[in-house]
Amino acid sequence: MSDYTLNYEAAKDEKLPSVSLDLNESITTAIYSDTDLQAELIEAILREGKMSVFDRQEGLYDRLTVADNTKFFHKWFGCSMTFPEILVMFGLQTCADKPLSKCTPSELARVYYAKYFMMDHYPVVFHEPIQGVDLHTMNTFMNMLQKLKENKTPVLILVSNLEHALLLSDLTYKLKENGLQEIEVAQEQLSETTTETEQNSATLTTSKLYKVPAKVEDKIILFDPTEIDYIESQDGKAQIVVNHESFSLDSTLAEIEKKIEPYGFYRCHRSYIVNLQKVREIITWSKNTYSLRIDNKPKSTIPLSRTKIQHIQDTFDLK
């Protein structure tokens, strides 16, 4: 059952699409998008006035120590946990006597986390919560997310890094100009109790589609071939590239080539497979040197072998 619904109706001339999203108290939800759409979504959330967006930008007292800041907010918000418990929970006991002006970015982030936790907002929205912090601070934030879930507080996380979205959330969406799209995450194993009938049914269903599985931390994310810009070989293993972010595959370039070729992909170079639908431009550097420019945000370029140029020209019916 959902406990809060984020609703936004897009205006005619705005890039941000309409958004309707149910936030559940038992699920951490993340929205992954580029920074432009992210900024517009944050503006829309703040304009509605029902939720605050926590972004680690302001609200601390630089001249005070970590302990004094935390103690002030502990009293101000009437936190039910004891002050020493808060220090330990957020890993602040070792830097408690430091003025904020001398704290590392990770230590400052943990002070912000403590403040946000003690504010006891409902729901909670975090903007890029683990960007630029160390591993200890990432773990601290994830422990806080678990505590918020136990407290039945809906959480929304806004990030521009897909790996962060998958790491922090139970449910991840990608925000594009045409709306929200849920990102599918595969289970590591199927239930051993799956019957032969169910397996046959699944085979009939999945034979009509293909997803490219890539591993991120302990999760497997499934990419639709249309999302992929290109695939490259690194150290003998294939890496798919989506909007300039790379994701590792367990297969070699030759292995993935056989599977993905029917979906409009072509081996344009010994180390690259390109999504032909994403080719924006063929660049001629010299008589025998070519590149393909990709239609993505960073406008990536990848090499095109001189032996492959004729095939590309024929494919696009170039005279």
C-alpha positions as CSV (number, residue, x, y, z in Angstrom):
1,M,0.0,0.0,0.0
2,S,1.4,3.4,-1.0
3,D,1.8,6.1,1.7
4,Y,2.6,9.1,-0.3
5,T,2.1,10.0,-4.0
6,L,4.3,12.4,-5.9
7,N,2.2,14.0,-8.6
8,Y,3.4,16.6,-11.2
9,E,1.5,17.7,-14.3
10,A,3.8,18.9,-17.1
11,A,3.3,22.3,-18.6
12,K,3.3,22.6,-22.4
13,D,6.8,24.1,-22.9
14,E,8.6,22.3,-20.1
15,K,11.2,19.5,-20.7
16,L,10.1,17.7,-17.5
17,P,7.3,15.2,-18.2
18,S,4.3,14.5,-16.0
19,V,5.3,12.4,-13.0
20,S,3.1,10.2,-10.8
21,L,4.9,8.0,-8.4
22,D,3.7,6.1,-5.3
23,L,6.2,6.1,-2.4
24,N,5.8,3.2,0.0
25,E,6.9,3.2,3.6
26,S,8.6,-0.2,3.2
27,I,10.5,0.5,0.0
28,T,13.3,2.9,-0.8
29,T,12.7,4.4,-4.3
30,A,15.3,6.0,-6.5
31,I,14.9,8.1,-9.7
32,Y,17.9,8.2,-12.0
33,S,18.1,10.9,-14.6
34,D,20.4,13.4,-16.2
35,T,21.2,16.6,-14.2
36,D,19.0,18.8,-16.3
37,L,15.8,16.8,-15.7
38,Q,16.9,16.2,-12.1
39,A,17.1,20.0,-11.5
40,E,13.6,20.5,-13.0
41,L,12.1,17.7,-10.9
42,I,13.6,19.1,-7.7
43,E,12.2,22.6,-8.6
44,A,8.8,21.0,-9.1
45,I,8.9,19.2,-5.8
46,L,9.9,22.3,-3.9
47,R,7.3,24.4,-5.8
48,E,4.6,22.0,-4.6
49,G,5.8,22.7,-1.0
50,K,4.9,19.4,0.6
51,M,8.4,17.9,0.7
52,S,11.9,19.1,1.5
53,V,14.9,18.0,-0.6
54,F,18.0,17.2,1.5
55,D,21.1,18.1,-0.5
56,R,23.9,18.8,2.0
57,Q,24.1,22.4,1.0
58,E,23.2,24.5,4.0
59,G,21.9,24.4,7.5
60,L,25.0,23.6,9.7
61,Y,27.0,25.9,11.9
62,D,30.6,26.0,10.6
63,R,32.1,27.6,13.8
64,L,30.7,24.9,16.0
65,T,32.1,21.4,16.5
66,V,30.6,18.2,15.2
67,A,29.3,17.4,18.7
68,D,27.9,20.9,19.2
69,N,26.0,20.9,15.9
70,T,24.6,17.4,16.5
71,K,23.7,18.2,20.1
72,F,21.9,21.4,19.0
73,F,19.8,19.6,16.4
74,H,19.2,16.7,18.8
75,K,17.5,19.1,21.3
76,W,15.9,21.2,18.6
77,F,14.1,18.3,16.9
78,G,13.4,16.4,20.1
79,C,15.0,13.2,18.9
80,S,13.9,10.1,20.8
81,M,17.3,8.4,20.5
82,T,20.0,9.5,23.0
83,F,22.7,11.8,21.9
84,P,25.5,9.2,22.3
85,E,23.5,6.8,20.2
86,I,23.2,9.3,17.4
87,L,27.0,9.9,17.4
88,V,27.7,6.2,17.1
89,M,25.0,5.6,14.5
90,F,26.5,8.2,12.2
91,G,30.2,7.5,13.0
92,L,30.7,10.9,14.5
93,Q,32.3,10.0,17.8
94,T,35.9,10.1,16.4
95,C,35.5,13.6,15.0
96,A,33.1,15.0,17.7
97,D,35.5,17.7,18.8
98,K,36.4,18.9,15.3
99,P,35.0,22.3,14.1
100,L,33.0,21.8,10.9
101,S,35.5,24.0,9.1
102,K,38.2,21.4,9.5
103,C,36.0,18.3,8.7
104,T,36.5,16.2,5.6
105,P,33.6,16.1,3.0
106,S,32.7,12.6,4.3
107,E,32.6,13.7,7.9
108,L,30.4,16.7,7.0
109,A,28.1,14.4,5.0
110,R,27.6,12.3,8.2
111,V,26.7,15.4,10.2
112,Y,24.1,16.2,7.6
113,Y,22.7,12.7,7.7
114,A,22.4,12.9,11.4
115,K,20.5,16.2,11.1
116,Y,18.2,14.9,8.5
117,F,17.4,11.8,10.4
118,M,16.6,13.7,13.6
119,M,14.3,16.1,11.7
120,D,11.9,13.1,11.3
121,H,10.4,14.3,8.0
122,Y,7.7,12.3,6.2
123,P,8.5,11.5,3.4
124,V,12.2,12.1,2.9
125,V,13.8,13.1,-0.3
126,F,17.6,12.9,-0.8
127,H,19.5,14.5,-3.6
128,E,22.9,12.9,-4.6
129,P,23.3,11.6,-1.0
130,I,26.5,9.6,-1.5
131,Q,28.2,11.6,-4.2
132,G,31.9,12.3,-3.3
133,V,31.9,10.4,0.0
134,D,34.1,7.5,1.3
135,L,33.0,3.9,1.7
136,H,32.4,4.3,5.5
137,T,30.0,7.2,4.8
138,M,28.2,5.2,2.1
139,N,27.6,2.4,4.6
140,T,26.4,4.9,7.2
141,F,23.9,6.3,4.8
142,M,22.7,2.8,3.9
143,N,22.3,2.0,7.6
144,M,20.2,5.1,8.0
145,L,18.0,4.1,5.1
146,Q,17.3,0.8,6.9
147,K,16.4,2.7,10.1
148,L,14.0,4.9,8.1
149,K,12.4,1.9,6.6
150,E,12.0,0.4,10.2
151,N,10.4,3.7,11.2
152,K,8.0,3.4,8.2
153,T,9.2,6.6,6.5
154,P,8.9,6.7,2.7
155,V,12.2,7.6,1.0
156,L,12.9,9.0,-2.4
157,I,16.5,9.3,-3.7
158,L,17.4,11.5,-6.7
159,V,20.6,10.6,-8.5
160,S,22.4,11.0,-11.8
161,N,24.5,7.9,-11.3
162,L,22.8,4.6,-12.1
163,E,25.1,2.6,-9.9
164,H,24.2,4.8,-6.9
165,A,20.5,4.3,-7.7
166,L,20.8,0.6,-7.8
167,L,23.0,0.4,-4.7
168,L,20.6,2.5,-2.5
169,S,17.1,1.6,-3.6
170,D,14.7,-1.3,-3.7
171,L,12.9,0.2,-6.7
172,T,14.6,2.2,-9.4
173,Y,13.2,4.4,-12.1
174,K,14.8,6.2,-15.0
175,L,13.4,9.6,-15.8
176,K,13.4,10.6,-19.4
177,E,11.6,13.3,-21.4
178,N,8.9,10.8,-22.2
179,G,8.3,9.9,-18.6
180,L,9.3,7.5,-15.8
181,Q,10.5,4.0,-16.7
182,E,11.1,1.3,-14.1
183,I,14.5,-0.3,-14.4
184,E,14.3,-4.1,-14.2
185,V,16.6,-5.9,-11.8
186,A,17.0,-9.7,-12.2
187,Q,16.9,-12.1,-9.3
188,E,20.2,-14.0,-8.8
189,Q,18.3,-17.3,-8.8
190,L,15.0,-18.7,-9.7
191,S,13.0,-20.6,-7.1
192,E,13.8,-24.3,-7.0
193,T,10.1,-24.9,-6.8
194,T,9.4,-23.6,-10.3
195,T,7.4,-26.3,-12.1
196,E,8.1,-27.6,-15.5
197,T,4.9,-26.0,-16.8
198,E,6.0,-22.6,-15.5
199,Q,9.4,-23.0,-17.1
200,N,7.9,-23.9,-20.5
201,S,5.5,-20.9,-20.2
202,A,8.4,-18.6,-19.4
203,T,10.4,-19.9,-22.4
204,L,7.5,-19.1,-24.7
205,T,7.2,-15.6,-23.3
206,T,10.9,-14.7,-23.2
207,S,11.7,-16.1,-26.6
208,K,10.2,-13.0,-28.1
209,L,12.4,-10.6,-26.2
210,Y,16.0,-10.1,-25.3
211,K,17.6,-8.2,-22.4
212,V,21.3,-7.6,-21.9
213,P,22.3,-8.5,-18.3
214,A,25.0,-6.4,-16.6
215,K,26.2,-6.8,-13.0
216,V,26.3,-3.8,-10.6
217,E,27.5,-4.6,-7.1
218,D,25.3,-7.5,-6.0
219,K,22.5,-6.8,-8.4
220,I,21.9,-7.7,-12.1
221,I,20.4,-4.9,-14.2
222,L,18.6,-5.8,-17.5
223,F,19.2,-3.4,-20.4
224,D,16.9,-3.2,-23.4
225,P,19.1,-3.3,-26.5
226,T,17.6,0.1,-27.6
227,E,19.1,1.7,-24.5
228,I,22.6,0.7,-25.4
229,D,24.9,3.2,-27.3
230,Y,27.7,0.8,-28.0
231,I,29.6,-2.2,-26.6
232,E,33.4,-2.2,-26.2
233,S,36.0,-4.8,-25.2
234,Q,38.2,-4.2,-22.1
235,D,40.6,-6.8,-20.8
236,G,38.9,-9.5,-22.8
237,K,35.4,-8.7,-21.4
238,A,32.6,-6.8,-22.9
239,Q,31.4,-3.5,-21.5
240,I,28.1,-1.9,-22.5
241,V,27.9,1.9,-22.6
242,V,24.7,3.7,-21.8
243,N,24.9,7.5,-21.8
244,H,28.6,7.4,-21.2
245,E,28.3,5.0,-18.2
246,S,29.9,1.6,-18.5
247,F,28.6,-1.7,-17.2
248,S,30.5,-5.0,-17.2
249,L,29.2,-8.2,-18.8
250,D,30.4,-11.7,-18.1
251,S,30.7,-12.4,-21.9
252,T,33.3,-11.6,-24.5
253,L,32.6,-9.2,-27.4
254,A,32.3,-12.2,-29.8
255,E,29.7,-13.9,-27.5
256,I,27.5,-10.8,-27.1
257,E,27.8,-10.0,-30.8
258,K,26.0,-13.2,-31.8
259,K,23.1,-12.4,-29.4
260,I,22.7,-8.7,-30.1
261,E,23.3,-8.5,-33.9
262,P,19.6,-9.1,-34.7
263,Y,18.7,-6.0,-32.8
264,G,20.5,-3.6,-35.1
265,F,24.0,-3.9,-33.8
266,Y,27.1,-4.1,-35.9
267,R,30.8,-5.0,-35.2
268,C,32.3,-1.8,-36.5
269,H,35.8,-2.4,-35.1
270,R,37.6,-5.4,-33.5
271,S,37.0,-3.8,-30.1
272,Y,33.5,-2.2,-30.7
273,I,29.9,-3.1,-31.5
274,V,27.7,-0.2,-32.3
275,N,24.0,0.3,-32.0
276,L,23.3,1.5,-35.6
277,Q,20.2,3.3,-34.5
278,K,22.4,5.5,-32.3
279,V,24.8,6.6,-35.1
280,R,24.5,10.3,-35.7
281,E,27.5,11.0,-37.9
282,I,30.3,9.3,-39.9
283,I,33.5,11.2,-39.5
284,T,36.4,10.9,-42.0
285,W,39.7,12.0,-40.4
286,S,41.8,10.9,-43.4
287,K,41.6,8.6,-46.4
288,N,41.7,5.5,-44.2
289,T,40.7,6.7,-40.8
290,Y,37.0,6.9,-39.7
291,S,34.9,7.3,-36.6
292,L,31.2,7.1,-35.7
293,R,29.6,9.8,-33.6
294,I,26.9,8.5,-31.3
295,D,23.6,10.3,-30.6
296,N,24.0,10.5,-26.9
297,K,24.5,13.3,-24.4
298,P,28.3,13.2,-24.4
299,K,28.3,12.8,-28.2
300,S,30.7,9.9,-28.0
301,T,32.9,8.9,-30.9
302,I,34.1,5.3,-31.5
303,P,36.4,4.0,-34.2
304,L,35.2,2.5,-37.5
305,S,37.6,0.1,-39.3
306,R,38.3,1.0,-42.9
307,T,37.2,-2.5,-43.9
308,K,33.8,-1.8,-42.4
309,I,33.1,1.6,-44.0
310,Q,31.5,0.1,-47.1
311,H,29.0,-1.9,-45.0
312,I,28.1,1.2,-43.0
313,Q,27.5,3.2,-46.2
314,D,25.4,0.4,-47.7
315,T,23.4,0.1,-44.5
316,F,22.5,3.8,-44.5
317,D,22.2,3.8,-48.3
318,L,24.9,6.4,-48.7
319,K,26.1,7.1,-52.2
